[in-house]
Amino acid sequence: MRAYQILPGANIDGLQCVDYPDRELGIGEVRIRVHAVSLNYRDLMVAGGNYLVTVDDPVIPCSDGAGEVLAVGPGVTRVREGDRVAGAFFPHWIEGAPTPAKIRHSLGGDIDGMLAEEVVLHEDALATIPAGLSFIEAATMPCAAVTAWNAIFVSSNQLKPGDTVLLLGTGGVSVLGLQLARAAGLRTIITSSSDDKLARARELGAHHTINYRAIPEWHDEVLHLTEGAGANVVLEVGGQGTVNRSVSAAAMGGTVAIIGGVSGFGGEVNPASLLATAKRMVGIYVGSRSMLEDVMRFADVSGVKPVIDRVFPFGQAQEAYRYMESGSHFGKVVIEVSARA
Ligand SMILES: NC(=O)c1ccc[n+]([C@@H]2O[C@H](COP(=O)([O-])OP(=O)(O)OC[C@H]3O[C@@H](n4cnc5c(N)ncnc54)[C@H](OP(=O)(O)O)[C@@H]3O)[C@@H](O)[C@H]2O)c1
């Protein structure tokens, strides 16, 4: 079978398609024919050698993939041949709160990921795909959708329908966050550098949109749109350049979910900006397999169809990475591994 591999830090040019030998399945292991893989900002970080964890040897990249079970090893009970499955970002974080052991390994980070024709995963790392989701749609869920789900529905103060969610930019996490929040009856405000992307966000049901280039003081605009109340949860993907504005835009008692750093990491947050307003900042690190099951079930039941900006064939993984790097996408970029995706 063929698989891509990359030495972290070798950049996109270092992404190579190679022949991989098959190996026998051990106890509890499952062989999966991968149909679709989606890209995340994190895959660019791995390629650039800037990701949180790194390794000295090449890895099969990408955390997010979906496919069907080809064969099961001894002792497997959770899945059967032919089942449709997605792999969990952290193979050992099944449920509950994270621990160092649960998040020690992540697909496409320090261990082999999903950008391959076939992968072998432990049965515990698999979530069954509901009937209403295609392989391509399910392939967008393990990182981006789980992260948004964790931020909005698990790690924030309990939200009520009608509460406000603020989403920054129109990348994978934010657009999925918009779709999930909208389907759950939450008020949504989303920012972007592009009016065209904001128009697409309104088509998806965004209640309010703000161009953060045209309105650099976008946090004031969030307060204005919410009659001074602010957002009950902010999906903070911007990092250094946005975090203080996100805190300002949050409601009293609201949550700033610290997710990413597309504008860089660093900077300072004044503790006083949280104190008298009882705002909370909480770090989000993707989520568990159980969150993956929950978000896929919610998408199935509510009819959420993840926005797929563009699908590249397996042979054009480098082109897919470069397109992602250009930042011109809205939602998710997918690599179709097999024609059955
Ligand atoms: N902690 C976690 O578990 C976790 C999980 C997933 C992702 N992340 C992180 O979250 C971030 C987003 O990931 P992603 O996969 O969604 O990325 P992505 O699809 O590449 O989206 C990035 C988007 O960020 C927006 N952006 C860029 N600069 C911005 C700024 N100064 N202010 C506001 N928005 C800005 C752009 O939107 P416009 O083009 O609309 O301006 C861009 O499309 C990354 O830092 C990633 O590492 C963390």
Ligand as a Chemical Component Dictionary entry (heavy atoms), coordinates in Angstrom:
data_LIG
# 
_chem_comp.id                   LIG 
_chem_comp.type                 NON-POLYMER 
_chem_comp.pdbx_formal_charge   0 
_chem_comp.three_letter_code    LIG 
# 
loop_
_chem_comp_atom.comp_id 
_chem_comp_atom.atom_id 
_chem_comp_atom.alt_atom_id 
_chem_comp_atom.type_symbol 
_chem_comp_atom.charge 
_chem_comp_atom.model_Cartn_x 
_chem_comp_atom.model_Cartn_y 
_chem_comp_atom.model_Cartn_z 
_chem_comp_atom.pdbx_ordinal 
LIG N1  N1  N 0  -6.023  23.390 20.591 1  
LIG C1  C1  C 0  -6.501  22.505 19.737 2  
LIG O1  O1  O 0  -6.897  21.418 20.100 3  
LIG C2  C2  C 0  -6.617  22.872 18.298 4  
LIG C3  C3  C 0  -7.362  22.090 17.417 5  
LIG C4  C4  C 0  -7.514  22.523 16.108 6  
LIG C5  C5  C 0  -6.886  23.695 15.685 7  
LIG N2  N2  N 1  -6.129  24.383 16.564 8  
LIG C6  C6  C 0  -5.506  25.645 16.189 9  
LIG O2  O2  O 0  -6.533  26.550 15.832 10 
LIG C7  C7  C 0  -6.077  27.409 14.794 11 
LIG C8  C8  C 0  -7.019  27.275 13.598 12 
LIG O3  O3  O 0  -6.916  25.959 13.096 13 
LIG P1  P1  P 0  -7.702  25.568 11.747 14 
LIG O4  O4  O 0  -7.293  24.175 11.412 15 
LIG O5  O5  O -1 -9.121  25.934 11.855 16 
LIG O6  O6  O 0  -6.965  26.578 10.750 17 
LIG P2  P2  P 0  -7.315  27.050 9.286  18 
LIG O7  O7  O 0  -8.408  26.219 8.701  19 
LIG O8  O8  O 0  -6.039  27.177 8.552  20 
LIG O9  O9  O 0  -7.938  28.511 9.512  21 
LIG C9  C9  C 0  -7.155  29.599 9.850  22 
LIG C10 C10 C 0  -8.022  30.859 9.695  23 
LIG O10 O10 O 0  -7.654  31.757 10.707 24 
LIG C11 C11 C 0  -8.087  33.039 10.317 25 
LIG N3  N3  N 0  -7.140  34.037 10.781 26 
LIG C12 C12 C 0  -5.873  34.241 10.406 27 
LIG N4  N4  N 0  -5.357  35.281 11.065 28 
LIG C13 C13 C 0  -6.340  35.745 11.886 29 
LIG C14 C14 C 0  -6.445  36.819 12.797 30 
LIG N5  N5  N 0  -5.427  37.637 13.025 31 
LIG N6  N6  N 0  -7.637  36.988 13.444 32 
LIG C15 C15 C 0  -8.663  36.151 13.242 33 
LIG N7  N7  N 0  -8.619  35.126 12.365 34 
LIG C16 C16 C 0  -7.465  34.940 11.708 35 
LIG C17 C17 C 0  -8.215  33.048 8.794  36 
LIG O11 O11 O 0  -9.606  33.291 8.505  37 
LIG P3  P3  P 0  -10.072 34.344 7.369  38 
LIG O12 O12 O 0  -9.441  33.848 6.098  39 
LIG O13 O13 O 0  -11.546 34.223 7.394  40 
LIG O14 O14 O 0  -9.583  35.696 7.787  41 
LIG C18 C18 C 0  -7.782  31.620 8.417  42 
LIG O15 O15 O 0  -8.548  31.094 7.370  43 
LIG C19 C19 C 0  -4.635  26.981 14.523 44 
LIG O16 O16 O 0  -3.765  27.782 15.300 45 
LIG C20 C20 C 0  -4.579  25.557 15.006 46 
LIG O17 O17 O 0  -3.294  25.134 15.353 47 
LIG C21 C21 C 0  -5.974  23.992 17.857 48 
# 
loop_
_chem_comp_bond.comp_id 
_chem_comp_bond.atom_id_1 
_chem_comp_bond.atom_id_2 
_chem_comp_bond.value_order 
_chem_comp_bond.pdbx_ordinal 
LIG N1  C1  SING 1  
LIG C1  O1  DOUB 2  
LIG C1  C2  SING 3  
LIG C2  C3  SING 4  
LIG C2  C21 DOUB 5  
LIG C3  C4  DOUB 6  
LIG C4  C5  SING 7  
LIG C5  N2  DOUB 8  
LIG N2  C6  SING 9  
LIG N2  C21 SING 10 
LIG C6  O2  SING 11 
LIG C6  C20 SING 12 
LIG O2  C7  SING 13 
LIG C7  C8  SING 14 
LIG C7  C19 SING 15 
LIG C8  O3  SING 16 
LIG O3  P1  SING 17 
LIG P1  O4  DOUB 18 
LIG P1  O5  SING 19 
LIG P1  O6  SING 20 
LIG O6  P2  SING 21 
LIG P2  O7  DOUB 22 
LIG P2  O8  SING 23 
LIG P2  O9  SING 24 
LIG O9  C9  SING 25 
LIG C9  C10 SING 26 
LIG C10 O10 SING 27 
LIG C10 C18 SING 28 
LIG O10 C11 SING 29 
LIG C11 N3  SING 30 
LIG C11 C17 SING 31 
LIG N3  C12 SING 32 
LIG N3  C16 SING 33 
LIG C12 N4  DOUB 34 
LIG N4  C13 SING 35 
LIG C13 C14 SING 36 
LIG C13 C16 DOUB 37 
LIG C14 N5  SING 38 
LIG C14 N6  DOUB 39 
LIG N6  C15 SING 40 
LIG C15 N7  DOUB 41 
LIG N7  C16 SING 42 
LIG C17 O11 SING 43 
LIG C17 C18 SING 44 
LIG O11 P3  SING 45 
LIG P3  O12 DOUB 46 
LIG P3  O13 SING 47 
LIG P3  O14 SING 48 
LIG C18 O15 SING 49 
LIG C19 O16 SING 50 
LIG C19 C20 SING 51 
LIG C20 O17 SING 52 
# 
